[in-house]
Amino acid sequence: MGDSPLNPLVLIGVGSSFAFSGLFYHLYQKKKIELQNLKEIPVFKPDQHLLKVVKASPHKRLQYVAVEGMVQPDGEPLASKFVPRRFGVIQKIVVQEHWKYWSTITRSWNSRTIKRKETNNSVPFSLISPGSYISDVSVKVQEPLEASGSYLESAYFKVRRAEEGLVDVVLQGLNGEKPVSMEGERGELLHVGSTLTGFGEVVLEGGQVMRLQAPLDSRKYILMSTDYRSFIDRQEASASMWKILTAVTGLTGASLLASVLYSFVEKQNDKSK
């Protein structure tokens, strides 16, 4: 039966390859549309040009734009609790525990992570034009903790192993769980002077003060700790990855199908002879 061109394993391989190819193509098209929409968003620096555009816009409001600038605190910055002489405007501290629990189905220990505590601290900050530490034009960033995106950098990471005693071993046998390690304070920081790109709504208040905030429509309020060009490059790399996976799995399925058909034709020819 292993010599049969209709070997079930081969057919499963053909079907799986085409199924994955279809899935990857769907993800590629989705990322491609997302990338096209991103490229249509107007991009600004926190400068006089942006101020003029906002003043000339209806209701002194730009509904959805990207603003790329350098992070500057409006007052005193936050001092990093982990790295001396490091300052930021947002600091996140997470404490987690890593446990293992016994699975009666797989008859093995599986991992589980429990978040014990999360603390977020922030101070008001603005975006200014890169390279200008003193600027008369800036964009205040409103409610940054409500924004999505990756804008915090890891500042500290420490793992402390759990100590097991005789009592712990007995309890593990009773409840089927045991601690593996405790992750100490993991600190993440949005550094002063770092580049930040925000996607959202820009409004003008008082004639000179611009504010970046969450849009009123359904579009996302996003903050990214990178410049706009690097962000687009990452999105294009992601789209290329899905495109390559589509081609690889599609060609794999086509090759397997061709080998099945070739074997079938060869077998029929041998029978006719």
Buried (B, 14 or more C-beta within 10 A) or exposed (E): EEEEBEBEEBBEBBEBBBEBBBBBBEBBBEBBEEBEEBEEEEBBBBBEEBBEBBEEBEEBEBBBBBBBBBBBBEEEBBEBBBBEEBBBBBBBBBBBBBBBEBEEEEEEBEEEEEEEEEEEBBBEBBBBBEEBEEBEBBBBBBEBEEBEBEBBEEBBEEEEEEEEEEEEEEBBEEEEEBBBBBBBBBBBBBBBEBBBBBBBBBBBEEEEBBBBBBBEEEBEBBBBBBBBEBBBEEBBEBBEBBBEBBBBBBEBBBEBBEEBEEBEEEEEEEEEE
